[in-house]
Amino acid sequence: MRILVIEDDPTLGNALREFLGQQGYAVDWLQEGNQVVETLDGQHYDLLLLDLNLPGKSGLEALRELRAAGQTLPVLILTARDSVDDRVAGLDSGADD
């Protein structure tokens, strides 16, 4: 299984990449929201782990673009945001629950 992690925090991004790699997953890690669409256009992934607070383009903006482009891969949002409005916005933008 190939996973794309989009996380701008170096500590968390490295930890996710290392942990998932140890579990046998192939993991690529990006740190900017504006890299998501380009990366998924050229590569196949089975899962996207997406932060919302990203430089360049927010995670929600990137997710909306992916869904508008017809990308159907499962997306799990990882974020410190915890309000109901944030959860609803993520699901409305195309995240999987």
ABEGO torsion letter per residue (X at the ends): XBBBBBBABAAAAAAAAAAAAAAGBBBBBBABAAAAAAAAAABBBABBBBBABBBGBBAAAAAAAAAAAGBABBBBBBBABABAAAAAAAAAAGBBX
